[in-house]
Amino acid sequence: MSRILAVFVFLFPQFFYGQSSVYDQEKIRIDSFAIELKDYKSAIHYDAEWRKEFLHQSGHDTITDASNQSTTQAPTASYLDKDTLKLRLMRLDAKTPFHINYNPALETLIRKYLKERKPPYERLMQLSRYYFPLFEEVFDREGIPLEIKYLAVVESGLRPTVKSKPGATGLWQFMFSTGKYYNLEVSSYVDERCDPARSTIAAAQYLKSLYKVFKDWDLALAAYNSGPGNVTKAIRRSGGYTNYWNIRPFLPKETAGYLPAFYATMYLFEYASEHGFNAKRAQITQAQTDTIRIANTISLRQVSEVIDIDLKTLEFLNPSYKLGIIPFVEGKNYGLRLPLETIGAFVSNEKAIYAYAAQEFEKREKPLPKFFKLDTKIRYKIKAGDYLGKIANKFGVRISQIKLWNGLKSDQLNVGDRLTIFTRNPQSQSEERSEPSTKKGDSTQVYEVLKGDSLWSISKKFYGLSVEKLKKWNGISSDKLKPGMKLIISNQDNL
């Protein structure tokens, strides 16, 4: 590597040297070889001025200090008086669009969190100082209650790459099909469900659509967790009530505990200082970073080496790149998020950096993986003689992926059951019935109703399709569906 970089300096001196009155130099070492990264004095001056003008005055760099002062100076409250709790919940109820009424179940959960989860919540509060400003900006723009930022704590523990057993991924736990509907790309290199900015926009859009249906944020959150069909079933089983606490006994077990966990989390964050939470200062905030649109394929490791940034920091700032590689694809705008203080070094030397990256990729024993967009979902019916290895080979995927997508804990398969497969194998796509495309211009199709399908869930699989259109095209008067029914899906009438 040292020899290659020495050649770069020789071949591209303009990227490393120049007149001292124009730029500053900073020496770093890669494999004992010194590189002098240039940066222009005029740009350094302007950066210092705009950061001083906008970041300091807007409070971005002082918010963590103020928060630390409030938490470190507060006494630890090991005891929580019931009347105090009722008063605080009443205040939260008054200032939010949620129905945060006192009840014993919520009290029990709050006390449990205070007793058992103080250290984890202090870590979450530290992470929140990076993510919450982004969430609030998106929610404010989209007209979403800002308090819904606490939902990401419940959903993912503020871990952008976390994946559940059924396959829900990211800060907002999108399944593949829902993410695809809200334009979150999943490919062999990129999973935008893990992108904090893009996934938050998708979550806001999804929540807005649910609120449009239920006109109630508690019910919208319940539907976000379990699907709107389960919420309407609970409403019917409760005798027509539309208050979350009244329908709660009739919701799925997970959803019955979902909103109390959200309320308890909101309480702990809102009254952190009163309970003596001591969250550390955020290592970096969104305001201390910026994004560069990449011009050539480059890896996070290469960026780390050349401009001397900790690799873990780069991975934290760029969680959507599955292989640690940012691909350059025509028509795409993939970006590299960096700390502000490193932006100048990258931009001023990017041609040489890309040249170095290209040489590094050429040295690889194996070529880079091809770029595949995972946009085809197969529902495969298990046949006699099938086993996971055979099915994985058929569709060009791994056994571990099939188990993850379907929540399988063992290799045992039952004939007649169906497996969800996300494939990029064109031959396999033609052999099995795949989930219909959501692109405009496709011909009329026939969709076979699966177990658990509803008119609403089916409509979301197709671009521009509504429940009313489905009913009209298929002569359906009720919302009841049976597995095996065939539905006509037309691409006419604005599809």
C-alpha positions, -999 to +999 in steps of 0.1 A: +000+000+000+029+024+008+044+019-026+010+026-043+005+058-024+040+069-032+032+064-069+000+085-064+020+113-049+044+112-079+016+109-105-008+134-089+013+160-072-014+186-077-036+167-052-009+168-025+013+198-031+008+235-040+017+270-029+018+274+008-001+307+006-031+288-010-035+258+012-026+241+045-012+206+048-018+178+073+004+148+075-011+113+082+004+079+078-008+048+061+015+018+066+043+041+077+040+063+045+034+100+051+006+116+030+002+154+030-035+161+025-041+196+013-069+220+022-074+256+010-070+284+035-099+303+021-123+274+025-110+267+060-117+304+069-152+303+055-160+270+073-149+284+106-171+315+100-203+298+090-200+272+118-195+300+143-224+319+129-250+292+125-241+263+148-232+283+179-261+307+176-286+279+169-276+261+200-266+229+183-233+226+201-246+237+235-277+215+238-257+186+252-240+207+277-272+221+290-287+186+291-257+172+310-260+200+336-296+193+342-291+155+346-258+155+366-270+180+392-304+163+398-308+141+428-315+104+422-351+097+428-354+060+438-389+065+452-418+077+430-449+089+448-481+078+431-496+113+432-465+127+417-467+102+389-504+110+383-496+147+381-467+142+357-488+119+334-516+145+335-491+171+323-479+149+295-515+142+285-522+179+284-492+188+261-494+159+237-521+145+213-520+111+231-543+098+258-517+093+286-541+086+314-529+071+347-535+034+351-519+007+372-504-011+342-486+020+331-474+027+367-460-008+370-441-005+338-426+029+347-415+016+381-400-015+364-380+007+340-368+029+368-356+000+388-342-023+361-333-002+330-316+029+342-281+022+327-296+012+293-318+043+292-289+065+300-271+050+269-303+056+249-305+092+260-269+097+248-278+082+214-309+103+212-289+135+211-277+123+177-310+110+163-337+131+179-329+164+161-332+145+127-365+130+138-379+163+150-370+180+118-387+154+096-418+152+119-422+190+121-421+192+083-446+163+079-470+174+106-463+145+129-463+149+168-427+154+178-431+130+207-433+101+182-395+103+182-397+081+213-412+053+192-378+046+177-365+038+212-393+012+216-390-002+180-352-005+177-334+008+208-320+035+184-300+008+165-302+016+128-291-019+117-311-040+141-332-067+124-360-087+140-366-124+134-394-118+109-371-094+090-382-060+102-352-037+099-338-004+110-347+024+135-384+022+125-385-016+119-398-017+083-405-051+067-393-055+031-426-049+014-436-019+035-402-004+030-404-009-007-439+007-008-424+038+008-394+039-016-368+024+007-343+007-015-328-027-006-300-040-027-269-062-024-250-031-012-276-007+003-305-011+028-322+022+031-343+009+060-311+014+079-307+050+067-318+073+095-329+101+073-347+081+046-363+057+070-376+085+092-392+101+062-409+068+053-420+063+089-436+098+089-454+091+057-467+057+070-478+072+103-496+101+085-515+076+063-526+056+095-537+088+113-557+098+082-576+065+087-581+065+125-580+102+133-563+092+166-526+090+172-529+062+198-547+040+173-523+050+146-494+038+167-513+006+175-518+001+138-482+008+131-473-021+153-499-047+144-516-035+112-549-016+109-569-048+105-561-059+140-571-025+153-605-026+136-610-061+149-603-050+184-627-021+180-655-045+170-647-070+198-648-042+224-683-032+213-673-003+191-650+016+215-623+037+198-602+046+228-569+026+230-573+017+266-608+003+259-598-019+230-564-029+245-577-062+259-587-072+224-554-063+206-526-088+200-505-094+231-475-075+216-496-045+207-513-045+241-479-038+256-467-015+228-483+018+237-476+014+275-439+009+266-441+041+244-457+061+272-433+048+298-403+057+276-418+092+270-421+096+307-385+086+314-371+109+288-393+138+298-386+135+335-350+122+332-335+149+354-361+143+381-350+107+383-313+114+382-305+100+348-269+108+339-265+104+301-231+111+288-224+139+263-231+128+227-199+119+209-212+136+178-244+153+167-262+156+133-252+193+132-216+183+134-217+162+102-223+167+065-229+145+035-208+142+003-223+127-028-198+101-039-184+101-075-168+066-075-171+034-055-153+036-022-152+017+010-155+031+045-122+014+054-105+033+026-119+066+038-109+058+074-073+051+063-068+081+040-083+109+061-077+093+094-112+088+108-121+060+132-138+032+112-165+027+139-174+064+136-178+061+098-199+029+103-221+048+128-226+077+105-233+055+074-253+025+086-271+017+054-241+003+035-243-034+042-208-044+030-191-012+042-188-001+006-206+028-010-213+018-046-213+043-075-244+036-096-256+058-125-288+076-115-283+071-078-272+097-052-254+077-026-237+098+000-209+096+025-216+113+059-185+127+076-177+148+106-175+185+095-138+188+104-130+161+078-151+174+049-124+198+036-097+171+036-119+147+016-132+173-010-099+189-016-082+155-023-111+134-036-096+126-070-065+111-054-086+094-028-108+078-055-077+068-075-063+051-043-097+033-038-097+020-074-062+006-070-072-011-038-103-027-054-081-040-082-058-057-057-088-077-043-085-115-046-122-116-054-140-089-075-165-067-058-200-083-056-224-073-085-250-047-077-284-065-074-316-048-064-337-071-042-371-061-055-388-094-062-407-113-034-416-149-040-442-169-021-429-205-025-451-234-017-431-263-001-433-295-021-425-331-011-387-336-012-379-300-005-353-290+021-338-256+029-305-262+010-324-272-022-347-242-020-318-218-013-299-231-043-330-228-065-333-191-057-297-182-053-299-172-017-285-185+016-302-209+041-297-183+068-316-157+048-346-180+043-347-187+080-345-150+088-371-140+064-396-166+077-387-166+114-376-203+112-359-217+143-351-251+128-345-266+094-378-286+095-403-279+067-439-289+062-453-298+028-479-272+017-465-243+038-453-212+021-419-195+024-412-159+016-381-156-006-365-123-018-347-133-050-326-119-078-327-151-098-346-144-131-352-180-138-368-187-104-390-156-108-406-171-138-411-205-122-430-193-091-458-168-085-441-137-073-456-107-055-469-084-082-447-054-093-456-020-079-444-002-110-467+016-134-474+001-168-477-036-158-505-056-174-536-069-156-527-096-131-545-122-110-536-122-073-542-152-051-552-143-015-529-156+011-536-164+048-536-131+067-543-110+037-568-081+038-580-057+012-560-030+028-527-050+029-532-062-007-538-026-019-505-015-004-486-040-025-496-022-057-487+013-068-518+036-066-542+008-057-571+015-033-595-008-014-624+008-034-608-001-067-602-037-056-638-040-046-650-025-079-629-047-101-638-079-083-674-072-074-667-074-037-692-058-013-677-069+020-641-068+035-640-106+040-614-126+021-606-163+020-572-178+013-571-190-023-595-164-037-584-149-070-585-111-073-581-091-105-554-064-103-557-039-132-532-013-141-559+009-158-577+037-140-547+056-128-526+026-119 
